[in-house]
Amino acid sequence: MIRCIFSRKVPKLSPSVISQMLRADRHGTSVYFSTDPCQPVRVSGRTASSRISRWGNNHSPALPVGKIKYCTQPAEALVSPCLQDPKENLSQHPAVQRLFKGLVEGQRASLAESITLVESVHRRKRVAAEALLQLVLEHLQQKRVKWKKPSAFRIGLTGPPGAGKSTFIEAFGKFLTDSGHKVAVLAVDPSSSTTGGSLLGDKTRMPELSRDMNAYIRPSPTSGTLGGVNRRTNEAIVLCEGAGYDVILVETVGVGQSEFVVADMVDMFVLLVPPAGGDELQGLKKGIVEVADLVVVNKADGDLLPAARRIQAEYTSALKFVRPRSQVWRPRVIRVSSLTKEGIPKAWDRMTGFRSKTWNSGELDMKRRRQHRVWMWNHIQDSMIKLFRQHPRVQRSIDAMEDRVMRGEVTPGAAADALLREFQKSPKTSNAEQIKQDKL
């Protein structure tokens, strides 16, 4: 195996050098380009300052040897074959430190690269992402001890398709940035069940906010995750908070009555409904209305104003029969117009009132603690399916069991129980199998 660390400053290698590297790989020779400023470049275990000079081409100097530090460690270096130990601590890796330093300094490029890192499913990048998140959490903990309160207000915005969520965020976000706040918008876009792709076009409805330097908009696909959000949305929230954004808006995809996963990620859950959002019975139904802290009737302007007033009155009446989740706050219903900006300041006043009351009572702090526990179990659920499918004995049985289910010879429930028994009674994975899984 050729061992290497990527670098932006390594001189260009000629095709003959590349062929030599491939020949060395076939013969099992280890080639090591070090970025350690105190370690020389080694080939086949021997210092090769004399041999390495012939590796440069005619137009570039020889590869620097010794105490010259020439690597800035881009994020791609995290997947280098040199980093084979899955238990290695990457918190001090130059690429992780570079991203963390950029986040703390509020660099938008570092925030974008960090979110891309945490959304990756590559095993090595997942380890690096956890190391970066741990550094950010420690930084946020220090800020919280200093300020005696959370550094950011997390707001989840959801609603049915066509409720005007993106247009509301455009008007609401500009109001916040004009008031001196730094706003981060995490917009989740649905993924196609056929192709798996996403349009990621939410920024097209936010032309003014996307040009605002005090705002950051990041669209992400659902990637098959149910509930209206991405499985890494909660980690992106932490990164935005670490980058210094004090208001974080999470826009979900168009949802129905039972999709409110975002409520376990934010401080306040806001439900946007259009003027034709149903009658009073719709508000009485259990589900998303039951967990909403604020109901916003959008598009309350023009010909839709009478309908908006009617739906506001009906939801206000319906919420009286919903058991409140907080001891200090009862859900409100307000009207806003994203077009005329009417009601936007009132919506922010309601949100800040909710934040101050829940924080002073201790409910907000306890809510975040419970959310951390929910996130842990969500990660366990996501990982268990993958571990189940990768188990050696399950892999040997799953194809035959699927065929039997498709032919109607066995019920799906019985087939699932049989595969689970194979998973439970199997012996522990051998060392060879564990090494093979670590390399995947």
Secondary structure, DSSP 8 states (H G I E B T S, - for coil): -------SSS--B-HHHHHHHHHHHHTT--EE----TTS--EETTEE-TTTGGGGB-TTS-----SS-------GGGGG-TT---TT---TT-HHHHHHHHHHHTT-HHHHHHHHHHHH---HHHHHHHHHHHHHHHHHHHHHHHHHSS-S-EEEEEE-STTS-HHHHHHHHHHHHHHTT--EEEEEEE---TTT------GGGG-HHHHT-TTEEEEEEE-TT-SSSS-TTHHHHHHHHHHTT-SEEEEE--S--SS--GGGGT-SEEEEEE-TT---HHHHHSSSHHHH-SEEEE---SGGGHHHHHHHHHHHHHHHTTS--S-SS---EEEE--TTT-TTHHHHHHHHHHHHHHHHHHTHHHHHHHHHHHHHHHHHHHHHHHHHHHH-HHHHHHHHHHHHHHHTTSS-HHHHHHHHHHHHHHS----HHHHHHHHH-
